[in-house]
Amino acid sequence: MQLLIDENRLAARIRELGEELCCFYRGKPLTVVIVLNGALFFAADLLRHLQLPELQCDTFAAGSYCDDRSSGRLEIRADVKLPVAGRHVLILDDVLDTGLTLGGIVGLFRRRAAASVRTCVLLEKDRPRSAAVVRRADWRGFAVADCYVVGYGLDSRELFRQLPYIAVLDAGEETL
């Protein structure tokens, strides 16, 4: 395993994202939708920096991965509980990889009449994406190479989420 982003860089960038988001959403009714489970660590730290009076938080569980590989389809596992119609929605996710999961979630909230739907990801992988999916996040913590990353909420078969940093798994480690 190779260290990619240490705790100090994570904390500094998340603080910066919080400042950017506060400026952008000031005076707007915002619902932050946290994509489970990967975005939990990122969301917990980022939300501490969002001092907005009309802020609501909810969670959403969805994915397009099975055994660490994209299945090619979005599966909703748990929906939000708060209504989003007329509110600005910010989707927080751990990583923009294929764009399928995030694209499906964005489309869903647009159909639910949110005032706006934007995305914020901790990591955005450098890889081509089709026009049918989210090609770029509206906000991102870090751009990274298209490699297998873990830590700070990201996992490999539910392992490594608790690491306080982001690391790249070496070949073969993802099956430990």
Disulfide bonds with the S-S distance in Angstrom:
none
